[in-house]
Structure formats: C-alpha cells, structure tokens
C-alpha cells in the first residue's frame, strides 16, 4: 500500500476520521443542510434528491441554489409536487450551472408522476429482484425517471453506472437516505435498502485521498473506480462501508491530505 499502513492501521485511521467528520457541525457547511430543514419523510427525500442533483461546483453556490429550489416550493416540497398545476410548474425558475429551468420543470413533473404512481421515492430505487445490487437499482431508476417524452438535454443530470459513471450525486443522495448512525447527519429514513450495498460518492477529493491511501489504483473517477473502492471499503466495514465517505471527503476538503 502506498500509505505504508497495514489493513488494521488503515481501518483505525479511517474509522477515527469518519467519526471526526460524521458530526452535526458537518451539516453547517454541507448541502445536506437543505433537507435538514424538514421533518416529513417526503419533504426530506424530495429536497435531498433535488439538492444532490445540483451538487457540483462550489458548495456555497450549491447550498444557495438548493434553498432557491425550496423557495419555489414555498418550503413545502411534497405538497407543491403533488398539487402543482401546469402554470405553477411553468413559473418554476432555478439555474445551477448547466441545470436550467427546462431541467427543473421536467424534474418537478416527473417527481409528480412518481409520487402519484408510487408511495414514495424509496420504492422507485428498490427492486426485490436486484435489491442487493444498488448499481442495477440506479440504472432502473434512471429508466423510470425518463419514461415517455423528455428533453434530451435533461438526461445528463442523472448518471447511469452502466454507462460508466461514478454516479457521485446519486450515491451521495442514497447515503443521506439510507445510512442511520445516530450522529444526526445522515437521515436513515429508508428502511428497505441496506447500507451494506451503498457505494461511496466518488469525486475528485475522495478519489485523490483514496489513491494516496492505496485503496484505489484506477486513475479515472468512473464506475470501475467505484467498484474497486467498494471492494476495499467493504473489507474495512461490511455493514456500513460508506461511512468512510466522511473520512475521504474530510481529509481531502478540510485537511488537504
């Protein structure tokens, strides 16, 4: 290993760093603060999903635009999604980098369809046949999200692992929804999906730290890199491998590791 640490030393180091960053104070500088405004399950998952979709670029801008989305919904996302008429949706206006009003309106309409046809967002990510493979579930979710007619430009905002993507934003959203650790950061409100099958939201920060620690060799931050990292992190903790996202991200962003 590049880091020169044994498996046991590496586990101790990453456990300690995960604990250090998986604390409530982490919320203050993270986009996860947007869904933390809410207590109702549907409000949490809708605000978390939309915030995760725009989670690239400067964190301050992501947070600012996440709050703007919630203002469009008059801070009641589930109520707005269920009851919005065409004229309400046409007025919805948010821009975040390449995510524009066309995309935002499509997302609102599709979430409306999902909530009318399904009880919640969790059931669209869960499949009894493939429930042990989150990558298959993400692929299936994208197909459901883009049923019927859709603007082709909007498809780029939901990644597909089977097209080689690391799916950083969707994996981050799933971490928020599924992990339950009583530290008050992740919500753990989805019960059908096991945290043991989640993947780390791989980005430039976590990828660089993972390579320095010798737990990732692949140079690109793509689907193959996620699979490689999955294997290593599941050896360190088979029940909750994505808790190490806090360590990898914290070491990269806050410590310049």
Secondary structure, 3 states (H helix, E strand, C coil): CCCCCCHHHHHHHHHHHHHHHCCHHHHHHCHHHCHHHCCCHHHHHHHHHHHHHCCCCCHHHHHHHHHHHHHHCCCCHHHHHHHCCHHHHHHCCCCECCECHHHHHHHHHHHHHHHHHCCCCHHHHCCCCCCCCHHHHHHHHHHHHCCCCCCHHHHHHCCCHHHCCCCHHHHHHHHHHHCCCCCCCCCCCCCCCCHHHCCCCCCHHHHHHHHHCCCCCCCCCCHHHHHHHHHHHHHHCCCCHHHHHHHHHHHHHCCCC
